[in-house]
Amino acid sequence: MGAYAAIDGDGLSMYYEVVGEGEPVVLVHGTGGYAGSWAAQLDLLADWYRVYTPECRGHGRTADVEGPYSYEVFADDLAGFIEALDLGPVRLAGWSNGASVALRLALRRPDLVSRLVLLSGATTSREGETAAATALSVEPGRSWLAETWRPLYEALSPDGPEHFPVVEEKLNRMWREAAPVAMEQIAALPMPLLVMQGDDDCVEIAHAAAMAGTAPDGRLAVVPGTSHVSPMEKPELVSLLLLDFFEEKPPTRYFPLGSLRSAAEAACTIARAA
């Protein structure tokens, strides 16, 4: 079922789809994505939860609005969406750039997030990206990336195909100029955190481990044999990992030996040396 939610502020009307019954889960797509980006997860998740898949400003069927983009702006939009539908606190998962949005929301409005999943994104700084990922923000990678999602934009956007260069420029600037997140902020997250990615993804695995190890209640999942689109490559495994994390239970660690904590300490040592 699709509908629009009016977001207080600058006139944004956010398209979303919802399936299932139960407590709310919100899934946030990445750059160029839309509600259908999470289609492979919906069958299983909707058996347990009421799953909302909003489309961010300038994506899918949500029109663009005036002004520059930032992860903080997108996070405020998402906060407005959760409040408009009276959903919070929610289990929240963001994929790729959506993970960066989800992290900013958890930092700015922890009252709206009960459990947080950062999937294939949300580095604390661009140093956490792989070289191949960074190359997508400059030519020729930038044009290649834009052309992969231009057809979807042109098919769905209420702003029309001619508006695509405007949105692409704002998204690229948001990525390049994003303010870093300090590891001290990760250490202060009050909700459980799952950092998940493919084993051939855009985030350095050591960086993902450091984030998970820094969080007070952090977990790490590296999905074997997958890339930046693990929810499409191994949909059942990703869905099961999400279900396991969304369940309200403490992690079972009978014999902990400190690998996540070691990753966090190593990252801090490198940061101090720099």
N, C-alpha and C positions, 0 to 999 in steps of 0.2 A: 504494500500500500504506500503510495506517495502522497506527500502533502508539503505545505510550506509553513515555516515558523517565522513570525515577525520578530526581529532582533532589535532591541532598544539601541539607539545611538545614531547611526548614519543612514537609516532607511533600509538596511539589509533585510531581505526576505530569503531565508535559507531553505532550500529544498532538502527533503529527507525521505527515507523509506523506513518502514518498521515491520518486523515480523516476529512471531513468537509470543509467548506469555511468560511472566515471571518478573524478577528484578531486572532493572535496566542495564544493558551493556551498550556502549557507544563505540563505534569503530570509525576511525578517521583515515581517509584515503591520503595518498601522496600527491606530488606534483603531477598534474594532468589526469588524475584519477577521478572517480565518481562513485556513486553508491554501489554500483555493480562490481567495483574492484574487489569487494569482499564476498562475492557470490558463492565461492567454493566453501566458505565457512558457515554460511547461513543455515544450511540444513541441520547440521549438528548443533550449533549454538542455539538455534531457535527452539530446539526441543527442551532447553533448560532455562532460557532467558528471553526477555523481550529485547530484541536487538535493533538498535537505531543506527542508520548509516547516513549521516548528513553529508551534503556537498558544500564545500567551502566557497567563499566568494570567488567569482571568476572561474568556477569549475562546474561541469555538468550543467544542470538546469538552474543553478544559482547565478543570478546576474552579478556583474562587477559593480562596484561603487567607486566613487571618486576617492583619490588619495593613495599614498604608497602602501605597499605591503610590508609587514614584518611578522615574525612568529608571535610577537606579543599581540598584534592586532588580530591575527587568526585565533589566538587563544582566547581573547576577549569575545570574539564572535562565538566560539564554542561554549564559553561560559554563559553567554546570552541564550544560546540554544537550549542548554540544560535547564536554565532557569525558566525560560519561556514554557517549556513542557513540564516543569516541576519534577524533574527526574533525579536530582542529586541526593546523596552522592552516588556516582555511577562507577561501574567497572569500565575502564577506559583503555582502548588500544589504538595506537597510531602507527601507521606504516610509512616508512621513508620520511618525506618532509612532514607527513602527518605525525610522526613520532616526535619531531621537534616541536610541533604545535602542542601535542599532548603533554610533553614535559613542561613547557611554559605554563600551561593551564594548571598542572599539578603544583608548580612553584607559586603561581599567583593566587590560585584559589583551591588550596588543598581541601577545603570543606566540600568541594564538588566531586572529589575523586576518592573512591574507596580502595581501588587496586589499579595499578598502572602498568601497561605493557608498552615497551618501546621496541618496535619491530623494524629492523633494518634502517636505523637512523638515529637521530638525536645524540650526536656527539657533543661533548662539552665545548669543543672548539674544532676548527677545521683541521687541526693537526691529527684528529682522530679518524679522518677520512683516509681511504686508500688513495693512491696516486691516480688510479683510473677514475675514481669518483670525482676527484677534484678537477680532472680534465674535462668533465662534462659541463663545467660552468664557463668554459672559454672555448673559442673556436679551435678546431672544427667540431668538437664534441657538443658544444652548445646547440649548433644547428641540427645535428643529428638527433639529439634528445628532443628538441622542439618538434621535429617532423614526426617523431613516433607518436605524439599525442595530439597533433594538430587535427587529424581526421575526427577524433572523438569530440574535441572542442567544437569543431564546425558542425557536427551532427546534432549537438545538444544545446549549445549556448543560446540563451535568449538575446544575447548582444550581437549575434551574427558573426560570420567568418572574418569580417574586416576588423574586428576588435581583438583578434588573436595576438597580433604583435604587441599590443598594449599590455595584455595580461602576461605574456611571456617575458617582457622586459621587467615588469614589476616582480615577477617570481624570481627571475635570475638575480636581480638586485637584492632581494630579500635573502637569498642563499649566500651571495658573496659578502654581504655586509652584516650578517647576523651577529648580534652581541653574544659573546661566549657565556657559558654557564660555568660557575666555579664548582670544583669538586666539593667544596664546603656546602654548597646548596644541595648537591646530591645527598650528602651525609645528613642533611636536615629533613629529607623527605619523610613525612609521617606515615605514608601508606606503603604496603608491600609493592616491590618493583620487580618486574620480569624484563630482562634485556634479552631479546631473541633476534637471531639473524641466521642467514645461510653461511656455510663455511667458505663461500666464494662471493662475498658481499661487499658493500660499500664502506663498512666500518672495520677498522683494524680490530681483530679479535681480542688483542691485549687491551685495547681501549674499552671495548664492551665489557670485558671481565673486570676492568678497574672500576667502571661505573657500578656494576652489580655488586662488587665487593665493598664499595664505599657506602652504598645505601644501608641503612640500619636493618632492613629486611629485604635484601636483594637476592635474586636468583639469575642464573645465566643459562640460556638454551642456544646451542649452536646446532642448527638443523643440517645433518650431513647430506652431501650430494646436492646442495641447492645454492642458488645465487640470490640476487636482490628480490626475486619474486617467489620465495619459498611458499607463500600461501597458495600459489598456483601450481608449483612443482610437486609439493607434497602436502596437498590440502588436508588430508585426514590427520596426518601427524601434527601439523600446525594447529588444527582445530582441537585435537586432544590435549596439546600443551596449553592452549588457552583455557580449555575447560578445567584442567587440573589446577591452573593458577587461580582462576576465578572462584573456585570453591573456597569457602571460608574455613580454612584449616591451616595450622602451622606446617612448615616444611618438615619432612621426616628425614633427619640426619642422625643416624645411629653412630657414625664413626667419622666425624668431621676432622679434617687435617689441614685446613687453612688455605687452600689454593686461591679462593676468591679474595681473601684478605691479603694474601701475598701479592696478588695482581694490583690491588689498590695501593698497597705500600710501595710497590715498584713504580707505579705511575707518579706518586707523590715525590719520590726520590728524583725521578727524571725532571719533574716540573721545577723542583728546587734548584737543580743543577743548571737548568736553562736560565 
